[in-house]
């Protein structure tokens, strides 16, 4: 299997794709790389593509969660329910 090599421009684009929750297949298509090569690289936590994608993905997720938390603290019932789900999932994931 071929190793994935991305230019700086492609890595910047990958950050945007990760931050907006594109799937691996969608990322490969937008980046113009072979889908199977990209998906394989995403299975390796040490790869630059993996680190770039997930750093942006989780940074974006942080922003969304902070927004939900802010709404929940301000009394939004739907946001409070969503926050409870987030807290429960985090607690279960940390066991």
C-alpha positions as CSV (number, residue, x, y, z in Angstrom):
1,X,0.0,0.0,0.0
2,X,1.2,3.5,-0.9
3,X,2.1,5.9,1.9
4,X,0.0,9.1,2.0
5,X,1.9,12.3,1.4
6,X,0.1,15.6,1.7
7,X,1.4,19.1,0.8
8,X,1.1,21.9,3.3
9,X,-1.9,23.2,1.3
10,X,-3.6,19.8,1.5
11,X,-2.9,19.7,5.3
12,X,-4.5,23.1,5.8
13,X,-7.5,21.9,3.8
14,X,-7.6,18.7,5.9
15,X,-7.8,20.9,9.0
16,X,-10.9,22.6,7.6
17,X,-12.4,19.2,6.6
18,X,-11.8,17.7,10.0
19,X,-13.2,20.8,11.8
20,X,-16.4,20.5,9.7
21,X,-16.8,16.7,10.3
22,X,-16.2,15.5,6.8
23,X,-16.0,11.7,6.5
24,X,-12.7,10.1,5.5
25,X,-14.1,9.3,2.0
26,X,-15.2,12.9,1.6
27,X,-11.8,14.1,2.7
28,X,-10.0,11.9,0.2
29,X,-12.2,13.1,-2.6
30,X,-11.7,16.8,-1.8
31,X,-8.0,16.3,-1.3
32,X,-7.7,14.5,-4.6
33,X,-6.0,11.4,-3.1
34,X,-6.8,7.7,-3.4
35,X,-9.6,6.8,-0.9
36,X,-8.1,3.6,0.3
37,X,-4.7,5.2,0.9
38,X,-6.3,8.0,2.9
39,X,-8.4,5.7,4.9
40,X,-5.4,3.5,5.7
41,X,-3.4,6.5,6.9
42,X,-6.3,7.4,9.2
43,X,-5.9,4.1,10.9
44,X,-2.5,5.1,12.1
45,X,-2.4,7.4,15.1
46,X,1.1,8.4,14.3
47,X,0.4,9.7,10.8
48,X,0.4,13.4,10.1
49,X,-3.0,13.1,8.4
50,X,-4.5,11.4,11.5
51,X,-3.1,14.0,13.8
52,X,-4.2,16.9,11.6
53,X,-7.7,15.6,11.1
54,X,-8.4,14.7,14.7
55,X,-6.9,17.8,16.2
56,X,-9.2,19.9,14.1
57,X,-12.2,17.6,14.7
58,X,-11.8,17.7,18.4
59,X,-11.1,21.4,18.5
60,X,-14.3,22.1,16.6
61,X,-16.1,19.7,18.9
62,X,-14.8,21.6,21.9
63,X,-16.3,24.8,20.5
64,X,-19.7,23.2,19.9
65,X,-19.7,21.7,23.4
66,X,-18.8,25.1,25.0
67,X,-21.6,26.7,23.1
68,X,-24.1,24.0,24.3
69,X,-22.8,24.4,27.8
70,X,-23.2,28.1,27.7
71,X,-26.8,27.7,26.5
72,X,-27.5,25.1,29.2
73,X,-26.1,27.4,32.0
74,X,-28.4,30.1,30.7
75,X,-31.4,27.8,31.1
76,X,-32.0,26.3,27.7
77,X,-33.9,23.0,28.3
78,X,-32.8,21.3,25.1
79,X,-29.1,22.4,25.7
80,X,-29.3,21.0,29.2
81,X,-30.6,17.7,27.9
82,X,-27.8,17.6,25.3
83,X,-25.2,18.5,28.0
84,X,-26.5,15.6,30.2
85,X,-25.9,13.2,27.2
86,X,-22.4,14.6,26.6
87,X,-21.6,14.2,30.3
88,X,-22.9,10.7,30.5
89,X,-21.0,9.7,27.3
90,X,-17.8,11.2,28.7
91,X,-18.3,9.4,32.0
92,X,-18.9,6.1,30.3
93,X,-15.9,6.6,28.0
94,X,-13.6,7.3,30.9
95,X,-14.3,4.0,32.8
